[in-house]
Amino acid sequence: MKKVLISFLMVLASLLSAEYAIGDVCENISFTTEDGLETSIYEQVDQEKVVLIFWGSSG
């Protein structure tokens, strides 16, 4: 029963996940740089820097 429930939840999660398509505008996420400065994705793009975001897991 647990395997069926886990399989169902995995399928449901994959259906509910949203992906950006080419040309979509992403959210303006703010973050702190290694130098301690506050910046955002939009500021980095305005400075013509490449923004690469990777969410990974070790599982």
PyMOL commands that set and color helices and strands:
alter all, ss='L'
color gray80, all
select helices_A, chain A and resi 2-16+41-46
alter helices_A, ss='H'
color red, helices_A
select strands_A, chain A and resi 30-32+38-40
alter strands_A, ss='S'
color yellow, strands_A
deselect
rebuild
show_as cartoon
